[in-house]
Each structure stands twice: as structure tokens, then as C-alpha cells.
Amino acid sequence: MRYFTSNSSVLWYSFKRELRCIFKSRIFISLLLLLPLGLFTFFCYFYSKGALTELDVGVYDADNSELSRTIIRAIDATRTMHISGCLKNSDDIKTGIQQNDYNAVFYIPANFEKNIKTQHPVTIQLYKNSHNTLIASALYKDALQVVKTINAGIIIKKLRASSLNSDQAKAIVQPVIMDTHYIGNPQFNYNYFLSPAYIYVCCQIILMLAGMFSITHEIDNKRYTRIIESAYKFTGALITGKAAAILLVFSIVIAFLHLVLFPAYDMTIHCSLVNYILYTFLFLAASLLPGMAIGAFVKDAFLATEVIIFVNMPSLLVSGYTFPSVPTIFADIANILPFVHFMHIFIKSAQLGAPAHFIHNELLSLGLIASLFFIFSWIFVFRLSKNIEKASP
């Protein structure tokens, strides 16, 4: 039986042993390489369309005038809306929305152009299906812009008829102009928003499972008894070697993600790529070590998997990323998850290009989580190694 006398020998042997185990195991190959590569590519492709465009809307034009047709052309020219049907009566409005033929229907009343020319206010009615708040908000935003543009055009035309030039008329119609600058995601691209969230929460789950299997797999097969039994005095080196091997293999996925996948789908990292990858590996370490702690504590792979799934299942929900108004108690609980802190780093650093000192708190939180669970892993693996030593003949 081989015994170890130094941390360095344990670390090196553990690192090499873990690499061999990974590449000989279909579970590890699937978990650390095949699954994430396939999943991450799928997420980016699935949301590759990015923004909501060409949503089907209907129009009921009871006026059928030149002005109403101008409005219809303006609606169809927007990025969000596509006129897919012209309705003949008001009953078709309700039916079209109930049958999900249209996301919204515009109703232009009779005598629309006549009333405008005689300076009587008119109302364009918008019926929209608000079941999907994202679609409803996008439709309302563009519909409101169309109406504002038509209103401004009508007023400017009347003012110019009273001997004012174009600039003077525009100044009267819109004396205050808002110049909006969109930072971070100016195209309102869902790929920029959702894909990274799904990808990084999967990273957290995958690394936790890998850390757990790195312990329970050895216990189940009794293949690591020798090194654990002889190296219980060097538990920290044992854990570090296993973690380094797993992170090294997973670095293939990280390189593919940041060097191939993100550029292919125009997801730009607005900070130093080297720094961002270092932040990512801190997040991965903070995700891996809890899995090792759970594996060493629970010992049973099936039960440990259930624990990890239970812990990770609400990650995206309670993080506040998709719904910022999460109740305070859930937001506080979410802070124990590395994903929550890393998404703040992603938003501030990768999307907004903020300098490193803007993310000190998040980096400190990830470092604290990694350190805390390294200690827990050390305690549980040490207890495991002592028990194995005592049980040995």
C-alpha cells in the first residue's frame, strides 16, 4: 500500500487520479463535456432570433380612408407588428383574439379622417391579449409610438399651413425632446438576457453534481480507499487535486462558450476577457465545492443528487434576475447560491463594462462561499478518511 508524506504528493496524485477517472467514466464525460456543450449551444440557438418581431395583429378599418390606410401601413412597418388579417366587423375582434389568431387588433372607427379634419377628437382602439406580458408590453410600446407619430404629423401639417416652417412647427409640437441611450442591451435582445442566465445556472448545477460524484463515485466503487486512507492528514490537498482536475476539464467548455459560442451569436463581453474568465472560474469553484461537501456528507449518490437538485431548482426564480420584485426573504436565501452573485458580475462587468472595483462585493461573496464550502468539504472528507482508516484491518 502506498502512503503519502506531503501535501504536494497527495495533490499531484489526486489530480492525476481524478483526470484518469473523468476520462474513463461515461458519467463524467457526459456531465462535464457533452451535456454542457450541447445545452449551451441549444440555448443560444433557441433565442437566436433575439427580439420579438413580426407579431401577428389584425386591423378593423371601419373608415377605409386615406389617413386610416396610412396608419395601417405605419403599423405594419413597425419592428414588432405584422398585419396578418383585416377584419370585417367588431365580432371578429373578440373571436380573433380568443382563437389566438392575433396578439392584438386595432379598431379604426368610421368617419375617422372626417372628424380629424373638422378638429373633433377620435379614438383608435387597441385590443391586445395581455396574457403574455412581454408580448403585450412590446405591442403597446410600438402602437403608442405609431399614434404619437401620426398625431405629430397632423399637427405639424396644420401649423405649416399657418405660415410656420418645419422646424418651428416641430418645436411647438415637441418642445421637450428626450434623447434615450440604452446601455447593456440596446437591441432588447432576449438572447443577451436569457441565454447567459440559463447557461450559468446550468454551470452551477453541473459543477455541483460533478463535485458530488467525485466523492460518491469513489465510495461506491471503493477505488479511492487507498489514497483516502493513507492521506487523511492531507485532506486539503486531496480536495484541491480533485477540484483542479474537474475545473481543468470543464475549462474546455468555458473556452468554447466565451471564444466560440458568444462571438458566434454576437454576445460581446464588454470587459477584459481574461479577467472575466478568471471571475468565471471563481464562480465555478464556488459551485464545485458545495457539491463535494454534499457528497462527502451524504455519501449516497442518489440522495446527494436529490439534495443538489432541490437546492438548485429555484436558483433562477429566487435570484431576482427574471423578476426583480422577489420577496426579501427569498432574495436573502438566494444569496447563498454562487449563481446570484455571479450574475451581478456578468451584468456589471460583461454587459455594462464596469471596472473591477464595481464588483468587489460580488467577488468577495464568491470567495467567501468557496472558502466556506472548502472548509465543509475538508471536515466531511477528513471524517470519511478517518472512518476508513479505523475500519481497515
Secondary structure, DSSP 8 states (H G I E B T S, - for coil): -----SHHHHHHHHHHHHHHHHHH-HHHHIIIIIHHHHHHHHHHHHTTT-S--SEEEEEEESS--HHHHHHHHHHHTSSSEEEEEE-SSTHHHHHHHHTTS-SEEEEE-TTHHHHHHTT-----EEEE--SSHHHHHHHHHHHHHHHHHHHHHHHHHHHHHTT--HHHHHHHH-SS-------S-TT--HHHHHHHHHHHHHHHHHHHHHHHHHHHHHHHHT-SHHHHHHTGGGHHHHHHHHHHHHHHHHHHHHHHIIIIIHHHTT----S-HHHHHHHHHHHHHHHHHHHHHHHHHH--HHHHHHHHHHHHTTHHHHTSSS-TT--HHHHHHHTTSHHHHHHHHIIIIIIT---GGGGHHHHHHHHHHHHHHHHHHHHHHHHHHHHHHHH--
